[in-house]
């Protein structure tokens, strides 16, 4: 089962506990194989755990849910409580990195509504994943390779009036958008 977790879902460092089938979903239960690294001079004490539910890439048409036992720790030196992070989960989401990659790849060919329906996810989840990827890819534009530009003005209707676009002629990438 460890091979399926690694090769199919990109998960390593977690022990397989069991598989359940509920409401048309495949649920894998996992727990970490080892404890977190402790900074020198500090002591950790186990402070319980909680189960975290994460969606992953489907197997066929069956959605896959990973139910992960996340240990809670108490740093007895500083008094801070913390949870072990899941390295295969995108930050601030409940979906795995392979599922994020699938959504981003599908967004090149499908609408967000179609992706959400096919993967049994909410439209907001799909939109957030695609939006984060676009922000990451286009947050910084390099102007050094721009040699020729085009400037165009588009009319967007009575309410919005006009916008001005500056486009790199070689790559076709939009460099700047402004009102008026």
MOZI-V686534 format. One record per pair of residues at least 4 apart in sequence whose C-alpha atoms are under 6 Angstrom apart, sorted by sequence separation. I is the first residue (numbers start at 1). J is the second residue. D is the distance in whole Angstrom. If there is no record, write none. Layout:
{{I,J,D} {I,J,D}}
This chain:
{{3,7,6} {4,8,5} {5,9,5} {6,10,5} {21,25,6} {58,62,6} {75,79,5} {106,110,6} {116,120,6} {127,131,6} {134,138,6} {135,139,5} {156,160,6} {157,161,5} {168,172,5} {6,11,5} {21,26,5} {58,63,4} {75,80,5} {116,121,5} {156,161,5} {168,173,5} {5,11,5} {6,12,6} {58,64,5} {74,80,6} {89,95,6} {90,96,6} {116,122,6} {155,161,6} {156,162,6} {167,173,6} {20,27,5} {74,81,5} {89,96,4} {90,97,6} {116,123,5} {155,162,4} {167,174,4} {19,27,6} {56,64,5} {73,81,6} {88,96,6} {89,97,6} {154,162,5} {167,175,5} {19,28,5} {56,65,6} {73,82,5} {88,97,6} {154,163,5} {166,175,5} {55,65,5} {72,82,6} {153,163,6} {166,176,5} {18,29,5} {54,65,6} {72,83,4} {153,164,4} {165,176,6} {17,29,5} {54,66,5} {71,83,6} {152,164,6} {165,177,5} {17,30,5} {53,66,6} {152,165,5} {164,177,6} {16,30,5} {53,67,5} {151,165,6} {164,178,5} {15,30,5} {52,67,6} {151,166,5} {163,178,6} {15,31,5} {52,68,5} {150,166,6} {163,179,5} {14,31,5} {15,32,6} {51,68,6} {150,167,5} {163,180,5} {14,32,4} {15,33,6} {51,69,5} {149,167,5} {162,180,5} {14,33,5} {50,69,6} {51,70,6} {149,168,5} {13,33,6} {50,70,5} {149,169,5} {49,70,5} {148,169,6} {49,71,4} {49,72,5} {48,72,5} {47,72,5} {47,73,5} {104,130,6} {46,73,5} {47,74,6} {45,73,6} {45,74,5} {44,74,6} {44,75,5} {43,75,6} {44,76,6} {43,76,6} {42,77,6} {25,62,6} {27,64,6} {31,68,6} {25,63,5} {26,64,5} {27,65,5} {28,66,5} {29,67,5} {30,68,5} {31,69,5} {25,64,6} {27,66,6} {28,67,6} {29,68,6} {56,95,6} {54,94,5} {55,95,5} {56,96,5} {54,95,5} {57,99,5} {56,99,6}}
